[in-house]
Amino acid sequence: MWKTIDSAPMDGTALLVMRDIWPGTKSERAEECNGHNTYVAAWWACEGSDGKGRWVCYMDAVFDPTCPIAPTHWMPLPLPPSAA
């Protein structure tokens, strides 16, 4: 079940996150952002130009591991499948 982002752990734990308010779509819901509506991300408490942490998406592009998201909801990652 999705939880509001204010309750998300901000300790580097990988989570599923989504932004459930997305202007420009017919419903103004998060149907799609660059082809996706959910991401695996973690809060990085690194100091950027603004001196604050940020949500960092784990993407498959080696040269751009971040994407500009401001998630509204999160949930824990599911357990991996067991070996057959």
Order of alpha helices (4+ residues) and beta strands (2+ residues): beta-beta-beta-beta-beta
